Amino acid sequence: MEEFYCWDTPVISPASGQVVQTMDSLPDNPLGTHDTINPLGNHVVIRSADRFYYLAHFRRGSITVRIGSTVEAGDSIGRCGNSGNSDFPHIHLHATASPRFGEGMGINLVFGPMRAELSGKVFEEVEWPMLSGLWVRSR
């Protein structure tokens, strides 16, 4: 796993809110395999205003928040892993209006401020949703 840049790197909360769900005991998958029974794997769900942020595929034993914890945007909440329906290390992030996984409409996430490059043009200090072909860098 160490050959993946994101493996075991800190994961930060995308928003301020309250932790409403966690799982931290599932094993990380061998590369190329995945756990379809536990699709989120080790995960954290944060309720913030009108939405629920789902962050999935954490490294086993790395989650540092508990149900009921209050988090601020930018707080470290665990480490990147390869648990759940994941065949290589990464963190899955999505938001919905529903507290139940797989229900409700997705909510478009806006990222920024950031430096973005799209079709050879560079844009500084923008706040955009993720787009196909978009290369981004933090400020």
ZIHURA-V301253 format. One record per residue. N is the residue number from 1. RES is the residue in one small letter. SS is DSSP state (H for helix, E for strand, C for the rest). Layout:
N;RES;SS
N;RES;SS
This chain:
1;m;C
2;e;C
3;e;C
4;f;C
5;y;C
6;c;C
7;w;C
8;d;C
9;t;C
10;p;E
11;v;E
12;i;E
13;s;C
14;p;C
15;a;C
16;s;C
17;g;E
18;q;E
19;v;E
20;v;E
21;q;E
22;t;E
23;m;E
24;d;C
25;s;C
26;l;C
27;p;C
28;d;C
29;n;C
30;p;C
31;l;C
32;g;C
33;t;C
34;h;C
35;d;C
36;t;C
37;i;C
38;n;C
39;p;C
40;l;C
41;g;C
42;n;E
43;h;E
44;v;E
45;v;E
46;i;E
47;r;E
48;s;E
49;a;C
50;d;C
51;r;E
52;f;E
53;y;E
54;y;E
55;l;E
56;a;E
57;h;E
58;f;E
59;r;C
60;r;C
61;g;C
62;s;C
63;i;C
64;t;C
65;v;C
66;r;C
67;i;C
68;g;C
69;s;C
70;t;E
71;v;E
72;e;C
73;a;C
74;g;C
75;d;C
76;s;E
77;i;E
78;g;E
79;r;E
80;c;E
81;g;C
82;n;C
83;s;C
84;g;C
85;n;C
86;s;C
87;d;C
88;f;C
89;p;C
90;h;C
91;i;C
92;h;E
93;l;E
94;h;E
95;a;E
96;t;E
97;a;C
98;s;C
99;p;C
100;r;C
101;f;C
102;g;C
103;e;C
104;g;C
105;m;C
106;g;E
107;i;C
108;n;C
109;l;C
110;v;E
111;f;E
112;g;E
113;p;E
114;m;E
115;r;E
116;a;E
117;e;E
118;l;E
119;s;C
120;g;C
121;k;E
122;v;E
123;f;E
124;e;E
125;e;E
126;v;E
127;e;E
128;w;E
129;p;E
130;m;C
131;l;C
132;s;C
133;g;C
134;l;C
135;w;E
136;v;E
137;r;E
138;s;E
139;r;C
